[in-house]
């Protein structure tokens, strides 16, 4: 009798597990679908070693000596205008958003792209007490891939004053 009760309890626990799992909103599901589509379009099949260019062999050579003269560093790149990109990387979905003073004001929720893969709008969930999502024009923000950050010329107050788009 104990075996039947324990088996029944285990079955009930496993059957209830899907009901306890988290649920996504339609907006989250659509954002995930769009990012997965972009990632699959950006993925390129790996080229077999036999077909790689001869200069790829040089990549396995030992490093050359360090320069003996002074080296000038390039100016820090503040990113690329988001609207100028085609098929932005999927990691943009986790990017922080900074205002004109460099303060983090939110996080990317969704990037809308046109049929050519160029971003047109960015939905941003703002940090703060009120749950608010605003939409920024992709032509008014820059994306730094190395830092995975979006920067806007608008101040934090200007961004917070935008209408809620959630």
MISENU-392403 format. One line per field, with one value per residue (C-alpha): residue number from 1; residue in one letter; x, y, z. Coordinates in nm, 2 decimals, decimal comma. Example, Ala and Ser with C-alpha at 12.3 -4.5 7.8 and 13.67 -1.06 7.14 Angstrom:
BEGIN
num = [1  2] $
residuo = [a  s] $
X = [1,23  1,37] $
Y = [-0,45  -0,11] $
Z = [0,78  0,71] $
***
This chain:
BEGIN
num = [1  2  3  4  5  6  7  8  9  10  11  12  13  14  15  16  17  18  19  20  21  22  23  24  25  26  27  28  29  30  31  32  33  34  35  36  37  38  39  40  41  42  43  44  45  46  47  48  49  50  51  52  53  54  55  56  57  58  59  60  61  62  63  64  65  66  67  68  69  70  71  72  73  74  75  76  77  78  79  80  81  82  83  84  85  86  87  88  89  90  91  92  93  94  95  96  97  98  99  100  101  102  103  104  105  106  107  108  109  110  111  112  113  114  115  116  117  118  119  120  121  122  123  124  125  126  127  128  129  130  131  132  133  134  135  136  137  138  139  140  141  142  143  144  145  146  147  148  149  150  151  152  153  154  155  156  157  158  159  160  161  162  163  164  165  166] $
residuo = [x  x  x  x  x  x  x  x  x  x  x  x  x  x  x  x  x  x  x  x  x  x  x  x  x  x  x  x  x  x  x  x  x  x  x  x  x  x  x  x  x  x  x  x  x  x  x  x  x  x  x  x  x  x  x  x  x  x  x  x  x  x  x  x  x  x  x  x  x  x  x  x  x  x  x  x  x  x  x  x  x  x  x  x  x  x  x  x  x  x  x  x  x  x  x  x  x  x  x  x  x  x  x  x  x  x  x  x  x  x  x  x  x  x  x  x  x  x  x  x  x  x  x  x  x  x  x  x  x  x  x  x  x  x  x  x  x  x  x  x  x  x  x  x  x  x  x  x  x  x  x  x  x  x  x  x  x  x  x  x  x  x  x  x  x  x] $
X = [0,00  0,29  0,44  0,11  0,08  0,44  0,40  0,08  0,25  0,55  0,31  0,11  0,43  0,56  0,22  0,19  0,55  0,44  0,18  0,45  0,68  0,71  0,50  0,61  0,40  0,31  0,56  0,84  0,76  0,76  1,09  1,25  1,12  1,27  1,60  1,62  1,54  1,81  2,06  1,99  2,02  2,36  2,50  2,72  2,83  3,19  3,43  3,63  4,00  4,10  3,91  4,04  4,25  4,63  4,67  4,48  4,78  4,98  4,74  4,92  5,26  5,44  5,37  5,61  5,83  5,67  5,72  6,01  5,87  5,58  5,24  4,94  4,61  4,29  4,02  3,76  3,47  3,14  2,96  2,78  2,46  2,21  2,00  2,32  2,36  2,22  2,11  2,23  2,38  2,14  2,33  2,18  1,87  2,06  2,22  2,20  2,08  2,27  2,15  2,36  2,54  2,64  2,40  2,23  1,86  1,72  1,77  1,67  1,35  1,31  1,47  1,24  1,40  1,28  1,27  1,63  1,74  1,81  1,69  1,41  1,30  1,43  1,19  1,36  1,24  1,34  1,50  1,29  0,99  0,73  0,73  0,77  0,88  0,96  1,05  1,36  1,42  1,72  1,85  1,89  2,10  2,44  2,54  2,87  2,92  3,23  3,04  2,70  2,55  2,32  2,37  2,13  2,18  1,86  1,89  1,75  1,47  1,38  1,37  1,16  0,92  0,85  0,51  0,48  0,47  0,42] $
Y = [0,00  0,23  0,18  0,28  0,59  0,69  0,63  0,83  1,12  1,11  1,11  1,41  1,60  1,55  1,62  1,95  2,07  2,24  2,44  2,57  2,68  3,05  3,19  3,44  3,73  3,75  4,04  3,84  3,54  3,77  3,94  3,60  3,48  3,78  3,75  3,38  3,46  3,72  3,48  3,21  3,45  3,57  3,22  3,11  2,75  2,67  2,63  2,30  2,34  2,22  2,50  2,79  3,06  3,01  3,32  3,14  2,92  3,24  3,27  2,96  3,12  3,26  3,62  3,88  4,11  4,40  4,74  4,94  5,28  5,46  5,34  5,57  5,45  5,52  5,74  5,56  5,46  5,55  5,30  5,28  5,45  5,17  5,25  5,21  4,85  4,55  4,25  4,36  4,08  3,89  4,00  4,34  4,20  4,22  4,56  4,84  5,18  5,49  5,85  6,15  6,17  5,80  5,69  5,36  5,43  5,10  4,78  4,68  4,48  4,45  4,58  4,62  4,58  4,66  4,39  4,47  4,39  4,75  4,85  5,11  5,12  5,01  4,93  5,00  4,90  5,19  5,13  5,27  5,23  5,26  4,97  5,17  5,09  5,36  5,34  5,51  5,58  5,37  5,68  5,86  5,60  5,44  5,08  4,98  4,61  4,56  4,70  4,58  4,92  5,16  5,53  5,81  6,18  6,24  6,31  6,08  6,32  6,34  5,96  5,93  6,19  5,97  5,80  5,45  5,19  4,87] $
Z = [0,00  0,08  -0,27  -0,43  -0,22  -0,29  -0,66  -0,67  -0,48  -0,72  -1,02  -0,88  -0,82  -1,18  -1,33  -1,14  -1,24  -1,57  -1,38  -1,15  -1,43  -1,53  -1,81  -2,07  -2,20  -2,57  -2,60  -2,44  -2,67  -2,98  -2,87  -2,82  -3,16  -3,33  -3,16  -3,25  -3,61  -3,62  -3,46  -3,71  -4,00  -3,87  -3,81  -4,09  -4,15  -4,04  -4,33  -4,32  -4,24  -4,59  -4,75  -4,53  -4,69  -4,68  -4,47  -4,19  -4,15  -4,05  -3,75  -3,60  -3,63  -3,32  -3,25  -3,39  -3,17  -2,99  -3,16  -3,03  -3,11  -2,93  -3,02  -3,05  -2,93  -3,13  -3,00  -2,79  -3,01  -2,86  -3,08  -3,41  -3,49  -3,43  -3,73  -3,95  -3,85  -4,03  -3,83  -3,49  -3,27  -3,05  -2,74  -2,79  -2,61  -2,28  -2,34  -2,08  -2,19  -2,08  -2,09  -2,22  -1,88  -1,90  -1,62  -1,68  -1,71  -1,83  -2,03  -2,38  -2,41  -2,78  -3,10  -3,40  -3,75  -4,10  -4,37  -4,45  -4,10  -3,99  -3,65  -3,64  -3,27  -2,94  -2,65  -2,31  -1,97  -1,74  -1,40  -1,11  -0,90  -1,18  -1,43  -1,75  -2,10  -2,35  -2,72  -2,86  -3,23  -3,35  -3,54  -3,21  -3,02  -3,06  -2,99  -2,85  -2,93  -2,71  -2,41  -2,52  -2,43  -2,60  -2,54  -2,62  -2,64  -2,43  -2,06  -1,80  -1,73  -2,10  -2,12  -1,81  -1,94  -2,26  -2,28  -2,13  -2,41  -2,21] $
***
